[in-house]
Amino acid sequence: MDTRNIQYFMAVYEHLHFTKAAEELGISQPTLSQQIRILEAEFGMPLFDRIGKKVVATEAGKLLREYGTRMLQAERDAKNAIKELQSGKLGTVRLAVLPSDLDFQLVPLFVQFKSKYPDIQLQAFSTIFVQDEVLNHKVDLGIGLQGPVDKRLIQIQLGSEPYQLFVNSASELADRKEITLEELKQHSLVMYPKGYLGRDLVDDVCKKEGFELTTVMESSSASSLLQLVSAGVGATIQPAGLLRQNPVQPDIASIPITGPTPVRHLELMYYADRFISGSQHQLTNWLIDYFNAINPGSA
């Protein structure tokens, strides 16, 4: 089986549209259709149902997508391993990171890493679907919230971090030494929309205590939430270390939350059954050391 045909199949599966897939691949639509027919003849089953202009993956197509992803990754792993052996140079690492960590925590680390290993190309992607990106082989490593044990993954705990309340320094709350979540029912809050990881962590703790917090404004960006706090629109509940790399925030005060407190548990993850290059080992070690340093004893 030619992996090129698998690439063609994956493009059609991604777009569910032959013309768009052909444009992405840089080939003609008739050529693409012919290659898909060759694959279907080889398997003896249709991979796509063509209903008018609509393209739908069959059960066979869904299975090939799962195994095809692994085949293409295996091919990339083999090429990377041989390339590394031939050149002695380090290559590319793709890293998926939660948006707030990428924006506020890890950039200084990346600068140090690039200075130490100039031959490694680091590609960092911001996403809330870290585990999915790793499992689908779209990235090599991921840093996300700790989830259930998955035998397909190597999962390394990076520590825990409580959430705090961030308020404008002119707020009536700014001088508080601590505060409970229930007290925040009476105050204006700016938060992530429901369904976002950070919001769900907070909502789950509140739900267990029998109440719900309401918001005056919502944003999917941590940077935007901090700007709203600075503007006095409302307070926000975020990981305590969000301002770690931006300590000079005279208009924002952080207040520890007492009683039931939202806590996030981070983990580093990568696919267990695949080649790990020297460059990926280097970055993995740096990330573990970095989080051990900022969260000593919490892993």
C-alpha positions in Angstrom: 0.0 0.0 0.0 1.4 3.4 -1.1 1.4 5.9 1.8 0.9 8.6 -0.8 -2.6 7.2 -1.4 -3.2 7.2 2.3 -2.3 10.9 2.3 -4.8 11.4 -0.5 -7.4 9.5 1.5 -6.7 11.6 4.6 -7.2 14.8 2.8 -10.6 13.8 1.4 -11.6 12.5 4.9 -10.5 15.9 6.4 -12.5 18.0 3.9 -15.2 15.5 2.8 -14.9 17.3 -0.5 -12.8 16.0 -3.5 -12.2 19.4 -5.1 -11.0 21.1 -1.9 -8.8 18.1 -1.0 -7.3 18.1 -4.5 -6.5 21.8 -4.2 -4.7 21.2 -0.9 -2.7 18.3 -2.4 -1.8 20.2 -5.5 -3.3 17.6 -7.9 -6.3 17.4 -10.2 -9.6 16.3 -8.9 -9.9 13.4 -11.4 -6.4 12.2 -10.4 -7.5 12.2 -6.7 -10.7 10.4 -7.5 -8.8 7.7 -9.4 -6.4 7.2 -6.5 -9.3 6.8 -4.0 -10.9 4.3 -6.4 -7.6 2.3 -6.4 -7.6 2.2 -2.6 -11.3 1.1 -2.6 -10.5 -1.6 -5.1 -7.6 -2.8 -2.9 -9.8 -3.0 0.2 -12.8 -4.3 -1.7 -15.1 -1.8 0.0 -16.1 1.8 -0.6 -14.3 4.3 1.7 -16.7 7.2 0.9 -20.4 7.4 0.0 -21.0 9.9 -2.7 -24.6 11.3 -2.4 -24.9 14.0 -5.0 -22.3 16.6 -4.1 -22.1 15.3 -0.5 -19.2 13.0 0.6 -19.6 10.9 3.7 -17.0 8.5 5.2 -18.2 4.8 5.4 -17.4 2.6 8.3 -14.4 1.3 6.3 -13.3 4.9 5.7 -13.5 5.6 9.5 -11.3 2.5 10.2 -8.8 3.5 7.6 -8.6 7.0 9.0 -7.6 5.5 12.4 -5.0 3.2 11.0 -3.9 5.6 8.3 -3.0 8.2 10.9 -0.7 5.6 12.6 0.8 4.6 9.2 1.7 8.2 8.3 3.1 8.8 11.7 5.2 5.6 11.5 6.6 6.8 8.2 7.5 10.2 9.7 9.1 8.5 12.6 11.2 6.3 10.4 12.4 9.3 8.3 13.1 11.4 11.4 15.1 8.6 13.0 17.2 8.0 9.9 17.7 11.7 9.3 18.9 12.2 12.8 21.3 9.3 12.5 22.6 10.6 9.2 23.1 14.2 10.1 23.8 14.2 13.8 21.6 17.3 13.9 18.5 17.7 16.0 15.2 18.4 14.3 11.7 19.7 14.9 9.5 19.3 17.9 5.7 20.0 17.8 4.2 21.0 21.2 0.6 21.6 22.1 0.0 23.8 25.1 -3.0 25.3 26.8 -3.5 28.9 25.6 -2.9 30.7 28.9 0.3 28.7 29.6 1.7 29.5 26.1 0.9 33.2 26.5 2.0 33.8 30.1 4.4 31.0 31.2 6.4 29.2 28.6 7.8 31.8 26.2 10.8 32.7 28.5 11.5 29.0 28.7 11.4 28.7 24.9 13.9 31.6 24.6 16.3 29.8 26.9 15.8 26.5 25.1 16.5 28.0 21.7 19.6 29.7 22.9 20.9 26.3 24.3 19.7 24.2 21.3 19.7 26.5 18.2 19.4 23.6 15.8 16.0 22.5 17.2 13.0 24.0 15.6 10.2 24.3 18.1 6.7 24.6 17.0 4.3 25.5 19.8 0.5 25.3 19.2 -2.2 26.9 21.4 -5.2 24.6 22.0 -7.6 23.4 24.7 -7.7 20.0 23.0 -4.1 19.0 24.0 -4.8 15.3 24.4 -6.7 15.0 21.1 -3.8 16.6 19.3 -1.3 14.1 20.8 -3.5 11.1 20.1 -4.1 12.2 16.5 -0.3 12.6 16.0 -0.7 16.3 15.1 1.9 17.1 17.7 4.8 15.3 19.4 4.3 16.5 23.0 1.5 18.1 24.9 1.0 20.0 28.2 -2.6 19.9 29.4 -4.8 19.2 32.3 -4.3 15.8 33.9 -6.8 13.2 32.6 -7.6 9.5 33.2 -4.8 7.1 32.5 -4.6 6.2 28.8 -2.5 3.2 27.9 -1.7 4.8 24.5 0.1 7.7 26.2 3.1 8.4 28.5 1.7 10.8 31.1 4.1 12.7 33.4 2.7 14.8 36.2 3.9 18.3 36.2 2.4 19.5 39.5 -0.7 21.2 40.8 -1.7 24.9 41.0 -4.6 26.5 42.9 -6.7 29.2 41.4 -6.9 32.7 42.8 -9.1 35.7 42.4 -7.6 38.5 40.3 -9.1 42.0 40.9 -8.4 45.5 40.0 -6.2 47.2 42.6 -8.8 49.9 43.1 -11.5 47.2 43.9 -13.1 47.0 47.3 -11.7 43.4 47.4 -8.1 44.3 46.7 -7.1 44.5 50.4 -8.6 41.1 51.2 -6.1 38.5 52.4 -8.4 35.6 51.3 -11.9 35.0 49.9 -14.3 32.2 49.3 -16.0 31.3 46.1 -19.4 31.7 47.6 -18.7 35.4 48.4 -18.1 36.0 44.7 -21.8 35.5 44.0 -22.2 39.2 44.9 -19.4 40.5 42.7 -19.0 41.1 38.9 -16.9 38.4 37.3 -15.3 38.1 33.8 -14.6 34.5 32.9 -14.0 32.0 30.1 -17.2 30.8 28.4 -18.8 27.6 29.8 -17.1 24.5 28.2 -13.6 25.9 28.6 -11.3 23.9 30.8 -10.6 26.7 33.3 -14.3 27.7 33.6 -15.4 24.1 34.1 -12.9 23.6 36.9 -14.4 26.6 38.8 -18.0 25.7 38.0 -17.5 22.1 39.2 -16.3 23.2 42.6 -19.2 25.7 42.9 -21.7 23.1 41.9 -20.5 20.7 44.6 -21.1 23.5 47.1 -24.6 24.1 45.8 -24.3 27.4 44.0 -23.4 28.9 40.6 -21.4 32.0 39.7 -22.6 34.4 37.1 -20.6 36.6 34.8 -20.9 40.1 33.4 -18.6 39.3 30.4 -16.9 36.3 28.9 -13.8 35.8 26.7 -11.9 32.8 25.5 -8.6 34.7 25.9 -6.7 34.9 29.2 -5.1 38.1 28.0 -8.5 39.7 27.3 -9.7 38.7 30.8 -6.7 40.4 32.4 -7.4 43.5 30.4 -11.0 43.5 31.5 -9.8 43.2 35.1 -7.4 46.1 34.6 -10.3 48.2 33.1 -12.4 47.5 36.2 -15.1 45.6 34.4 -14.9 42.7 36.8 -12.7 40.2 38.6 -11.6 36.8 37.3 -10.6 33.4 38.7 -7.4 32.1 37.2 -4.4 29.9 38.0 -2.2 31.5 40.7 0.8 31.5 38.4 -0.8 33.3 35.5 1.1 36.5 36.2 4.3 34.7 37.1 6.1 35.9 33.9 4.3 39.3 34.1 4.8 40.3 37.8 4.6 44.0 37.1 0.9 44.4 37.2 0.3 47.4 39.5 -3.4 47.5 38.7 -4.1 43.8 39.4 -4.1 42.2 42.8 -4.4 38.4 43.4 -6.3 37.0 46.4 -6.0 33.4 47.6 -9.3 31.4 47.6 -10.1 29.6 50.8 -12.5 26.7 51.5 -13.1 24.6 48.4 -10.6 25.8 45.9 -10.3 25.0 42.2 -7.0 23.3 41.5 -5.6 22.4 38.1 -3.3 19.4 37.7 -1.0 19.6 34.7 0.7 16.7 32.9 3.1 16.3 30.0 2.0 13.7 27.5 3.2 12.0 24.4 2.3 8.9 22.4 3.8 5.8 24.0 4.2 3.7 20.8 6.3 6.0 18.6 9.9 7.2 18.0 11.1 9.9 20.3 13.9 12.0 18.8 16.8 13.4 20.7 15.3 16.9 20.3 12.0 15.7 21.9 13.9 14.2 24.8 15.8 17.5 25.3 12.6 19.5 25.4 10.8 17.0 27.6 13.6 17.2 30.2 13.5 21.0 30.1 9.8 21.1 30.6 9.9 18.6 33.5 12.7 20.6 35.2 10.9 23.9 34.6 7.6 22.8 36.2 9.4 21.1 39.1 11.1 24.4 39.8 7.9 26.5 39.8 5.8 23.9 41.6 8.3 22.3 44.0 6.9 19.3 45.8 3.4 19.5 44.1 3.9 16.8 41.4 
